[in-house]
Amino acid sequence: MVNSREAYRLLSPIWRRLRLLVSRAVVGRTNAATGLQRLQLDLLRDETREVEHMEPYGFTARPHAGAEALAAAVGGARGHLVALVASDRRYRKKDLAEGEVALYTDEGDELVFNRGRIVRVTAGSAVKITAPQVTVTASSSVTLDTPLVQASGDIQAAGNIGAAGQVSDGVGSMAQMRSTYNGHTHNENDNGGPTDAPNQTMS
């Protein structure tokens, strides 16, 4: 029969491995140029390791020094540590409602999926989209709240273009301006009679 002292001696290495299976760590520095990002982690006292950072497919983030991480010892071996997740309480968004999701940076840029099926993009400097073709489908309207809209090429519109609130009735629309210009006349200075319509029309 195995007594308690012998049981402790036999089980002690197993318990030690179990206790060290998952550890909290602080990120020291990062290297994002490798196939799997590598993090230098400060773990237990006087234990510093450079480990691979396992990230979900299609998503990557390079944490700041000082971020916190969870490291797992694969097979219970401290020589085979991997970082499972890195988080940073200094920059985490704290104003989300239940069920909301956000991508964010420490600079304040964010992509937030709000309740009510509202998706919000916030950028402090610029939003750039690069693609051969961009299609925006809005069943109600598109609003550009900006002092200037620029286009490097042609602009085509199937309907009228006019001042705010005036497109539907044609007041101030491009269609009405074309019609007015193409058919307008002037009084002659000499006899006061009307001139012919312009011989160059606005198409």
Sequence and secondary structure as in RCSB ss.txt:
>XXXX:A:sequence
MVNSREAYRLLSPIWRRLRLLVSRAVVGRTNAATGLQRLQLDLLRDETREVEHMEPYGFTARPHAGAEALAAAVG
GARGHLVALVASDRRYRKKDLAEGEVALYTDEGDELVFNRGRIVRVTAGSAVKITAPQVTVTASSSVTLDTPLVQ
ASGDIQAAGNIGAAGQVSDGVGSMAQMRSTYNGHTHNENDNGGPTDAPNQTMS
>XXXX:A:secstr
   HHHHHHHHHHHHHHHHTSEEEEEEEEEE SSSS EEEEE STT EEEEEE   TT      TT EEEEEEGG
G TTSEEEEEEE TTT      TT EEEE TTS EEEEETTTEEEEE SS      S      SS     SS   
 SS    SS   STT STT TT HHHHHHHHHH   B TTT  B    SS   
